[in-house]
Amino acid sequence: MTIVDTNYEQRILAYTKGKTQFTFFNEISLSTQLDELGFDSLSIVDFVIGLEEEFGIRIPDNTALSDNVRTIQNLCDLVVELDCQKAE
């Protein structure tokens, strides 16, 4: 893990904590599942739009709602990948 990855993780975790409505989720981690946060498919789309704005990237809807994106870590990996592609 690089310093850059850690920065992404910290930003995404902070964003996630700000988006969740549940006060008992003070311990959100990279392994937290999105459905554990009470996010349904519409909430995930809204959440992803916020990440797009935060990082200046575009996450395809079919990717955001795929079975491969179920945890905060999955989202972090996706954001890092797309942000790196944007920089190329």
N, C-alpha and C positions, 0 to 999 in steps of 0.2 A: 504494500500500500504506500502510495506516495503522499507528500504533503498536499498536492493538488486534490487527490482523492479524499483526503481527510477534510479538506475545506468543503468539497461538495457534500460529503456526508453531514457535516455540521450544519450547513445551510439547509439541506433537505430535512434533517431532523427538526431544526428550529421551525421551518415552514410547516411541517406536519403537526407539531405541537400547537402551533397557532391556529390550525384548521380544525382540529378535533374539538368536539363539543363536550367531551367527557373529561371531567377534572381528575378522575382516578387514573388517567393515562399519563401520569407524570413520568413514567419510566418507558417511554416509547424508545425502541431500539431499532437497529437496522433489520432485525429479524421479525419485527412486528408485522403481522399480516394486515392488509388493508381492510379486510372484512372484520377483523377484530376491533377496528376503529369505528365500525358502524357505517362504513362507506358502501353504498350500493353503487350500481353502475353509473347513475347520474352524478353522484357525489365524486366518484373517481374521475369522471370527465371534467368536472369543475376543478378538482384538485390538480389535474394534469394541466389544465389551462393556466392555472396559477404558476405552476412550475415552468411552463413555456415562457410566460412573461418574466419570471424571475431570472431565467437563464438565457433568454433570447433565442430559444430553439423552437422547433416544431416537432411534436410527437404525434405521429399518425394515430387516429382514433382506434384503428384495428390493433395497433400495438399496445396502446394504453389499456385496452379491455381484454387483451389476450391472457391465456392461462399462464404465460411466462412472466407476467407482471402482477405478482400477488403480495410481495413484501416491500418494505421501504428500501431494502438492499437492491431488489430488482429494479426499482425506479431509479435509484442512485446510479446503478450500472448503466442504465439506459440514458440517463441525462449526461453522464460522463462521455459515453460513446457519441451521442449526437452533438454535444458541445465540441468535442474533438474533431468531428467531421466538419462542423461549421468553420473551424479555424483553418482547415486545409485549403 
